[in-house]
Amino acid sequence: MASPVARPPRPRGFWQVLDQVARDVAPGALTVALVLAMGIPIGLPAQHGVMPVPALAAVYFWTLYRPGLMPPLAVFAIGVLSDLLTGAPLGLHPLLLLLLHAGVLTQRRVLTRQSFLLVWVVFGLMATAVLGLGWVLRALLLFRLLPVEPALYELALTVAVYPALSWLFVRVERGLAAAE
């Protein structure tokens, strides 16, 4: 009986490599698109105080379910973009998003086996902590107490929009998984 001969792996073609790169950057690119969409002026007074923070939902979701597709470097870059678009002190959003990323990684094993409702509640708690820390850091950097209402609206909208964003992310994730 002849033993099977190990064949060297077939070289991947250009289109296969390009397809894999596109799949690897899809979550980050979608997050950047959402951050850019939230930065579009729509004519509301104090728009930045009443808009959800989709980067929180995206970093939370992708770190929880596909952490390899949301590496810390991508989280940092998304944070810098968010700082530039909102006029926040440079480094604030990268810090907050990286803290969220680290927090989700520590709870990933437990959360991936839970119901959507519990995952959503934990997102609400983590978003509260991250946005609360952001409010405190802004106040410290400006040497004055900031109004709480805009931060509460931002938090409420971010938590409220998570199910819709999660639905979108699940569709993208299924598309990525189906083609693997």
C-alpha positions in Angstrom: 0.0 0.0 0.0 1.4 3.3 -1.0 1.7 6.0 1.6 0.1 9.3 0.8 2.6 11.9 -0.4 2.4 15.2 1.3 1.8 17.9 -1.3 3.1 21.4 -0.8 0.3 23.9 -0.4 -0.9 25.5 -3.6 0.2 29.1 -4.0 -2.7 31.5 -3.5 -3.6 33.7 -6.5 -3.9 37.4 -6.5 -7.7 37.4 -6.2 -7.7 35.0 -3.3 -5.2 37.1 -1.4 -7.2 40.3 -2.2 -10.4 38.5 -1.1 -8.8 37.5 2.2 -7.5 41.0 2.8 -11.0 42.5 2.1 -12.5 40.0 4.6 -9.9 40.9 7.3 -10.5 44.6 7.0 -14.3 44.5 6.6 -15.1 45.1 10.3 -12.7 48.0 10.6 -13.9 49.5 7.3 -17.5 49.2 8.4 -16.7 50.8 11.7 -14.9 53.7 10.0 -17.9 54.1 7.7 -20.2 54.3 10.7 -17.9 56.8 12.5 -17.8 59.0 9.3 -21.6 58.7 9.0 -22.1 60.0 12.5 -19.8 62.9 11.7 -22.0 64.2 8.8 -23.6 67.4 9.8 -27.4 67.0 9.6 -28.3 70.5 10.9 -29.2 69.6 14.5 -28.1 72.0 17.2 -25.4 70.3 19.4 -25.4 67.3 17.1 -22.4 65.7 18.6 -24.1 65.6 22.0 -27.1 63.8 20.7 -25.6 61.2 18.4 -24.8 57.6 19.3 -21.3 56.4 19.3 -21.2 53.5 16.8 -17.5 52.9 17.4 -18.3 51.6 20.9 -20.9 49.1 19.5 -18.5 48.0 16.7 -15.5 47.5 19.0 -17.6 45.7 21.5 -19.2 43.4 19.0 -16.2 42.5 16.9 -13.9 42.1 19.9 -16.5 39.8 21.4 -17.2 37.6 18.4 -14.3 37.9 16.0 -11.4 39.5 18.0 -8.9 38.7 15.3 -10.7 41.1 13.0 -10.6 44.0 15.5 -7.0 44.2 16.6 -5.8 46.9 19.0 -4.1 48.8 16.2 -7.4 49.1 14.3 -9.2 50.1 17.5 -6.5 52.8 18.1 -6.9 54.1 14.5 -10.7 54.2 14.8 -10.3 56.2 18.0 -7.9 58.7 16.4 -10.4 59.2 13.5 -13.2 59.7 16.0 -11.1 62.3 17.9 -10.4 64.2 14.7 -14.0 64.2 13.6 -15.5 65.3 16.9 -12.8 67.7 18.0 -12.1 65.7 21.2 -8.7 66.0 22.8 -6.4 63.8 20.7 -5.9 60.4 22.4 -9.2 60.4 24.3 -11.2 58.1 22.0 -8.3 55.7 21.4 -7.8 55.4 25.2 -11.5 54.8 25.8 -11.9 52.3 22.9 -8.8 50.4 23.9 -10.1 50.1 27.5 -13.4 48.8 26.1 -11.4 46.4 23.9 -9.4 45.1 26.8 -12.5 44.8 29.0 -14.4 42.8 26.4 -11.4 40.5 25.9 -11.4 39.7 29.6 -15.1 38.7 29.6 -15.2 37.1 26.1 -15.2 33.5 27.2 -18.3 34.0 29.4 -20.2 36.5 27.1 -20.0 34.5 23.9 -22.2 31.8 25.5 -24.9 34.2 26.7 -28.2 35.4 25.3 -28.4 38.5 23.3 -30.2 40.3 26.1 -27.4 39.7 28.6 -24.8 40.7 26.0 -26.8 43.9 25.4 -27.0 44.6 29.1 -23.2 44.1 29.5 -22.7 46.4 26.6 -24.8 49.0 28.4 -22.7 48.7 31.5 -19.5 48.9 29.6 -20.7 51.8 27.5 -21.7 53.6 30.7 -18.3 53.0 32.2 -16.4 54.1 29.1 -18.5 57.2 28.3 -18.6 58.1 32.0 -14.8 58.0 32.0 -14.7 60.0 28.8 -16.9 62.7 30.4 -14.7 62.8 33.5 -11.5 63.1 31.4 -12.9 65.9 29.3 -13.9 67.8 32.4 -10.4 67.3 33.9 -8.8 68.5 30.7 -11.0 71.5 30.4 -10.7 72.3 34.2 -14.5 72.7 34.5 -17.6 70.7 35.2 -19.4 69.7 31.9 -23.1 69.4 31.6 -24.3 65.8 32.2 -27.4 65.8 29.9 -25.5 65.5 26.5 -23.4 62.6 27.9 -26.6 60.9 29.1 -28.3 61.3 25.7 -25.2 60.0 24.0 -25.2 57.0 26.3 -28.9 56.3 25.9 -28.7 56.5 22.1 -25.6 54.4 21.9 -27.2 51.6 24.0 -30.5 51.9 22.2 -29.0 51.6 18.8 -26.9 48.6 19.7 -29.5 46.0 18.6 -29.7 47.5 15.1 -25.9 47.8 14.8 -25.6 44.2 16.1 -28.0 43.0 13.5 -25.9 44.6 10.8 -22.7 43.2 12.3 -24.2 39.7 12.4 -25.1 39.9 8.7 -21.5 41.0 7.9 -20.1 38.3 10.1 -22.2 35.6 8.5 -21.1 36.8 5.1 -17.4 36.5 6.2 -17.9 33.1 7.8 -19.8 31.7 4.8 -17.0 32.4 2.4 -14.3 30.9 4.6 
